[in-house]
Amino acid sequence: PQWSGKKVCVVGSGPAGLAAADQLNHRGHSVTVVEREARCGGLLTYGIPNMKLPKDVVRRRINLMTDEGVSFVTGVDASDPSVARRLLGDYDAVILCCGAERPRPLDVSAEGVSGVYYGTEYLKAAVERQSFGLEPAVPAAEGRDVVIVGTGDTASDCVATALRQGCRSVVQLVRRGIEDYLEDGRLPLDYAHEEALAVFGGDPRRFGVQVRELVSENGALTGVVTSEGETLPCTLLIAATGFAGCAPAVCEAFGVEHGRTVQTAEGRFSTNVEKVFAAGDMRRGQSLVVWAIAEGRTAAAEVDAYLTGYTNLVRTV
């Protein structure tokens, strides 16, 4: 495309950020994607296990975008106010695509107890260990009794990852009753529950049950007491309880209004700060990868119109 003379910075290299960068690059803008982590891809790299999304697929897409002219810079923490000021000064537009990474906490205190982690922490550590040869602080499930709290894709991915790591046992506690999940009188199984059934001979889910208390010895987790009064052996407790919204530090560094998500005008992606836009889970809230891609593409159309006065990019949402 013909070079527009405009520079755009995309903060965050997850699905929304990649989609926005790809579209804007095709329109002739100079696009730089900055990422806090050591590798690009965001949720695609660190939040989705390899058996669902091989990392060479993500790497291939990033390589294609690099060949097309998009610049990727890792190790950039945009929650640092000095970094935010520099980005605002150097670029004609900034798109915040930092996801909804703030986890919803457990209802019990884990202070002083080791062995308790959030689902995103556990999945990220599994990818770093398997794909990048690192040894993160979050332990693998090998030889451990694993209890996972929550439901949805993250909880299922944690079950499947624990199985692949060789856990001794795995139990998934679901707060709502089983009747909320029945379809035509039957309980559907996703891939993780089918695998647990094959490995251990039973569905790992227990419905209508919550963690009431943690049991530990010398600060190390040994079990959990459920709302039914049962004590389950547990040396690795994973909270896959959903997300409470976007991390506020980036919003505050750029001065954008936010609650659980970044506040934008109705049906738009512009924030209260001139030339700063937001897209993906950071604007929409926790959702699917396809929604993040759609948000990124539509935000790109709005940014393109802001920079040039018109756009021929299609708004997908």
CORVENSUL-V934152 format. One record per backbone hydrogen bond with DSSP energy under -0.5 kcal/mol. CO is the residue of the C=O (numbers start at 1). NH is the residue of the N-H. Records with the same first field share a line. If there is no record, write none. Layout:
CO = NH ; NH
//
This chain:
6 = 30
7 = 92 ; 93
8 = 32
9 = 11 ; 95
10 = 12 ; 34
11 = 97
14 = 18
15 = 19
16 = 20
17 = 21
18 = 22
19 = 23
20 = 24
21 = 25
22 = 26
23 = 27
24 = 29
25 = 28
28 = 4 ; 5
29 = 31
30 = 8
31 = 71
32 = 10 ; 34
33 = 73
34 = 12
35 = 75 ; 76
37 = 75
41 = 44
42 = 45 ; 46
43 = 47 ; 48
47 = 49
49 = 52 ; 53
54 = 57 ; 58
55 = 59
56 = 60
57 = 61
58 = 62
59 = 63
60 = 64
61 = 65
62 = 66
63 = 67
64 = 68
65 = 70
66 = 69
71 = 33
73 = 35
75 = 77
76 = 78
77 = 80
79 = 81
80 = 83 ; 84
81 = 85
82 = 86
83 = 87
84 = 88
85 = 89
86 = 90
87 = 91
93 = 9
94 = 96 ; 277
95 = 11 ; 97
96 = 279
97 = 14
101 = 103
102 = 244 ; 245
103 = 105
110 = 113
114 = 221
115 = 237
117 = 239
118 = 122
119 = 123
120 = 124
121 = 125
122 = 126
123 = 127
124 = 128
125 = 129
126 = 130
127 = 131 ; 132
128 = 132 ; 134
141 = 144
144 = 146 ; 168 ; 169
145 = 235 ; 236
146 = 171
147 = 238
148 = 150 ; 173
149 = 240
152 = 156
153 = 157
154 = 158
155 = 159
156 = 160
157 = 161
158 = 162
159 = 163
160 = 164
161 = 165
162 = 167
163 = 166
166 = 143
169 = 146
171 = 148 ; 173
172 = 174 ; 206
173 = 150
174 = 208 ; 209
176 = 208
177 = 180
178 = 181 ; 182
181 = 188
183 = 186
186 = 183 ; 188
190 = 194
191 = 195
192 = 196
193 = 197
194 = 198
195 = 199
196 = 200 ; 201 ; 202
197 = 201
204 = 172
206 = 174 ; 209
210 = 212 ; 227
213 = 225
215 = 222 ; 223
217 = 220
219 = 114
220 = 217
222 = 234
223 = 215
224 = 226 ; 232
225 = 212 ; 213
226 = 229
230 = 226 ; 232
232 = 224
236 = 147 ; 238
237 = 117 ; 239
238 = 149 ; 240
239 = 119
242 = 104
245 = 102
247 = 250 ; 251
248 = 252
249 = 253
250 = 254
251 = 255 ; 256
257 = 263
260 = 246
261 = 259
262 = 264
265 = 268
269 = 278
270 = 265
273 = 276
275 = 94 ; 277
276 = 271
277 = 96
279 = 282
280 = 283 ; 284
281 = 285
282 = 262
288 = 292
289 = 293
290 = 294
291 = 295
292 = 296
293 = 297
294 = 298
295 = 299
296 = 300
297 = 301
298 = 302
299 = 303
300 = 304
301 = 305
302 = 306
303 = 307
304 = 308
305 = 309
314 = 316
//
